[in-house]
Amino acid sequence: MDIAILIFLSSGLFLGWSLGANDAANVFGTAVGTRMVKFGTAAAVCSLFVVLGAVISGSGAAHTLGKLGAVNAIAGSFMAASAAAMSVYWMTKAGLPVSTSQAIVGAIIGWNLFSGSSTDLHSLATIVSTWVLCPVLSGLIAMPIFLLTGKVLKVVKLHALRLDAYTRIALIVAGALGSYSLGANNIANVMGVFVDVSPFTDFRVADLFHFTSIQQLFLVGALAIAVGVFTYSKKVMLTVGSGVLPLSPVGAWVVVVAQSVVLFLFASEGLEYFLASHGLPTIPLVPVSSSQAVIGGVIGIGLVKGGRNIRWKLIGRIGIGWLATPIISGLLCFVLLYFVQNVFDQQVYRPTPYRLPAAATARLQDLGLDPARLAPLVGKEFGRETAFRAALGALADLDGDTRDRVSDLARVDPLRVDADRAVEGSNGWFSPGQVTALRRLDGRAFDYRWQLVDALATLSEDWRMLPAAKVNKLKNKKLRQQYDALYRAFSVPPQ
Amino acid sequence: MQIKRLNVLGRTLRLEREMDEFLDRVSEAGIIFKKGVASYLAGGISPEFEQLIEKISGLEKRGDEIRREVEYELYERTLIPDLRADVLSLLESIDVLLNDYEENMYRFLEEIPDIPDQHAGDFTRLADATVACVECCVLAARAFFRDLNAVGNYTHKVLFHESEADDLSSEAIQRIFRSDLPLSQKCHLRYFLDSIDAVADRAEDIADDLTIYVVKRQI
């Protein structure tokens, strides 16, 4: 086993540990802060379900790649993961709940700046809007739930002890479910980029039990998360559960419910598809993060109670933490990349040339552009995306979306179709029509991603994007994930 | 997990029953105390009075046992973490009421106060008002666990009965000190009246505490 892989893997484990130390507070913070669930019990339940979520539902072999997948060299991923982990660790040390995903996105932006790739402004806007929208929505939802719960409890007249027992069970069940989805959703961010270099091998026990190398890799990542939960999560849990506002146990439960409702209503594409496919009005999807939702819920309850007990100073610190996390992570990543590239002579990004081919003319027309205007760019090679975009900007005044599309057309990314490699381990993720199309193209080489897309779309309608509509959103998302998996599998390493 | 959950609920229900039983014992002790005072006034230290003392001692002992069990369970299983301190203090204060009943009965047994017939009615009325006050306090405590809105009604009644007990005791003392009884006997009787009235005062203190606990228990 290559020792370098183990070193690279360590950054994923560090990120996993940081994630466990910080994000466990989102699911068990209020329960532990109100002393309804002992820290040891919370840590044990959280760890168990994080591991189960990561190993069972941590997304299949073919389509596993977290946000860090945008980084195209393993040493770059290593530094980005380390930078994100360090910034989350600092915030955890200060007892502040922050979003690990935002730390990762911050690190990727640092990598983009370093490698000269353009940054998707949409992810930046997403982060900033999450800081405002998510806590506000969560607070607004927590308020009526809190008031309603109070009214119901007055009518039901449960004995204090029985109410205590029910609340405790509800908090543990909610925490377990939350931990399961924490493991399932975040393991790709922690370990996803290491899937291709996994040092493990599959093993079977008498055809009954099949433990894939990816599952083993995820298990190791999940164990790192679990260690983070056990060793370092208590401080953030106490900030969430009792630092901002002295919560009652029922209040703790309301926060958990409000958080889940926010995640379900405003982040569930499944719900949007269900509503749209039944002709019902859909709820606008907004970027949400459980770290932000949980704080919003606590503030909502504090406001219902008159707002006197809320520690605004701490809220201010948490807000600064949210702001600082992606910024610190991005800056740190930039500095670390510079260091690793120049001191250890590691390749931290794979240069991607940009060259607009003449064959892209028809596509430019589809975008409503006059190919003649962009003619000076055709055939000309640029070493970095930012240089190409600057030249493009000098020729035509395009909006952000069109600029992204032209940039995608010019991005040189040599691919060679290897149908077996793509289909292997995908467990029916690709439809039979898709597989047939892939096999027909087996061995063919493409210089651009869009050429592969065109070729596949001509062969099978299963490879064609559906018109942009809410009912088609999920299908198009899956198709994009499938294409991403193909780009990864077919990528031709530079000579 | 399922079995453990049922077990957790089973233990909770048992604890709930024990708390109810504890409060039942205090109510029962009030009835016995009233009977005991009536029995003493009618026939002094009689076999019936001694039997009642034995009964109230049994209740006090059982009350102590339940209180200790409940306290231990609450701490050992970290139940009702937000209310635990208040609940423990409430149970301990109510247990003191039970002790007070027993102590007052024993005082009659040990000191055999000589209560003239013309003052017997004062003692009966004071004992009735005190027991009514304690009973309302017990009802308020029960409501604290189940129906917070009702607590106010009962604590209000506690205050009423306590003030009634104060008036009755004051009037009785005035009557005693305006009589021809020897000073030593007057002092002795006043001491008994004060001691019974003190039980109502303690119930009033508990009601005041309960009012604060209710504010804290609002979710």
Interface residues (C-beta under 8 A of the other chain):
Chain A: T34 R35 M36 K38 F146 T149 G150 L153 K154 K157 L158 H159 A160 L161 R162 D164 A165 R168 I169 S248 P249 V250 G251
Chain B: R5 V8 L9 T12 L13 L15 E16 M19 T78 L79 I80 P81 D82 L83 V87 F144 F145 R146 D147 L148 N149 R217 Q218 I219
